[in-house]
Amino acid sequence: ETKIFDYAMKIQRGEITNKDGPILEPSLIFEREYLENYMTKCTASYINKSHTYRFLKQVKLYDQVRDSDGTAVSIEKSTSEFTNVHSEGHYWIDIAVANSLPQISLEMITRLMYRQGFDVSRSH
């Protein structure tokens, strides 16, 4: 958790630059109280194993759909968290779906992506 809170504070202070990877803009959702509330909805494993940027990106998507029936999608080139270099032909696709059964949504989205020619190598 500490690494997530530390990274969020850096975002809030504008200390993250392009050389560090994709940038998230400062927002109230990156304040400690909001993040602590969000984390109550997460498993310890998810929190501990998530890359800090990816975790906070997913917080942002969650915020976009909470209290709605909406869906939010983010597509980014996949980069190694160690080298920040794009893995050619690989992408991170994050999807937040409100008011749905997670397993059913994941299966439907994965099936749709496969039919559109995406090779889904990992989903969770």
SVG drawing of the C-alpha trace seen along z (x, -y; Angstrom):
<svg xmlns="http://www.w3.org/2000/svg" viewBox="-27 -20 42 36">
<polyline fill="none" stroke="black" stroke-width="0.4" points="0.0,0.0 2.8,-2.4 4.2,-2.4 0.7,-3.3 0.2,-6.2 3.8,-7.4 3.2,-7.4 -0.2,-9.1 1.5,-11.9 4.0,-12.4 1.1,-12.7 -0.6,-15.2 2.7,-17.3 3.3,-17.1 6.5,-15.1 5.8,-12.4 7.3,-13.2 7.1,-11.6 10.4,-9.9 8.8,-8.0 6.1,-6.6 2.5,-7.6 1.2,-10.5 -1.9,-10.6 -3.2,-14.1 -3.6,-15.3 -7.1,-14.6 -9.1,-14.2 -9.2,-10.5 -5.5,-10.2 -5.9,-11.7 -5.2,-9.2 -8.8,-9.1 -10.3,-8.3 -7.6,-5.6 -8.1,-4.0 -11.9,-3.8 -11.2,-2.2 -8.8,0.3 -11.5,1.6 -13.1,3.0 -9.9,4.8 -8.2,8.0 -4.8,7.7 -3.3,9.7 -4.5,7.3 -3.2,4.3 0.2,5.9 0.8,7.3 -0.4,4.3 2.0,2.0 1.5,-1.5 0.6,-3.3 -1.7,-0.5 -3.5,-0.4 -4.1,-4.2 -5.2,-4.0 -7.8,-1.5 -8.9,-3.7 -9.5,-6.4 -11.6,-4.1 -13.6,-3.0 -14.3,-6.6 -15.6,-7.2 -18.2,-4.5 -19.1,-4.4 -22.7,-5.3 -23.7,-4.7 -24.5,-1.9 -21.5,-3.0 -18.4,-1.5 -14.9,-3.1 -12.1,-1.8 -8.4,-2.7 -6.0,-1.4 -2.3,-1.9 0.8,-0.4 2.2,2.2 5.6,1.3 8.0,3.2 7.7,1.8 11.5,2.2 12.6,0.5 9.6,-1.6 10.0,-0.3 6.9,0.6 6.5,4.3 5.6,4.3 2.1,5.3 1.1,5.6 -1.4,3.4 -2.9,2.9 -6.6,2.7 -8.3,1.7 -12.1,1.9 -14.3,0.8 -18.0,2.0 -20.5,0.7 -23.4,2.8 -22.3,6.1 -21.2,9.5 -17.4,9.4 -16.9,13.0 -19.6,12.7 -18.4,9.3 -14.8,10.6 -15.9,13.6 -18.1,11.6 -15.4,8.9 -12.7,11.5 -14.9,13.4 -15.6,10.1 -12.0,9.2 -11.0,12.6 -13.7,12.4 -12.1,9.0 -8.7,10.6 -7.2,9.7 -5.0,12.4 -5.8,12.2 -2.8,13.5 -3.9,12.6 -7.0,11.2 -8.2,10.6"/>
</svg>
